[in-house]
């Protein structure tokens, strides 16, 4: 497991919020939170990625286990 992001700014969060909403392309939403409403902005949120031999591991059960640790 690796932490891939931590604290962020309003502008960074707003840019993530715009993905899937304003680009005109069919993209999935990245976040539900606008700038100032994310726990990342307050320094109490972080994103993780589960790796298996340096390969991104998409198994949902692995993320459930990581969530329990959080």
N, C-alpha and C positions, 0 to 999 in steps of 0.2 A: 504494500500500500504506500502511496506517495501523496503528499499534499500538493495540489496543483494551483490553488489560489487561496488568498487570504483577504486582507483588508482591501477595500476598493473605494473609489471616489464616486460622487454623484454622476459625473460624466461617463465613467466606465460602466456603472450600473445601468444608466439610461441607454447606452449603446447595446448592452446585452438584452435589455428589455425590448428594444426595437427589432431584434432578430425574430423573424416570423410574423411581424406585425406591419412593418413599413417598407420592406425591400421589394415587394411585388413578387418575390419568388416563393415557392411553396417550401418553406422551412419550418421546422418544429420550433415552438417557443423554447427559449433557453431559461427564462425565469418569469416569475409572476410579480416580482418586486421592482418598482421604479427606484430611481436614485433616492437615497435617504430612508428607504423602507426595508433595506436588506440588512441582515445581521452582519454581512461583510463590512458594511459601512461603519458599524460600531465596533469592529475588531473582534467580534465573538463568533463569526462564521468562517468556515473554510470548506473547500471542495477537495475530495480525494479521488484517486483512481486506483483500482486494483490491478496489479500487474502479475502475470504468470510468465516467468522467464523473459522479462522485458517486453512482453506482449500485452496489450490492453485486453483485459478479461471482462467480458460483458455479463457474466453469470449473475443474475439477480440475487441469488442466495448469498453470494460473497458480499454484496453491498448491504444486505440485511444484517449480516454478521458485523460489518464495520459500523453500521448504524447503532447496533446494540452497544458497541464499545463507546460510542459518542454519548 
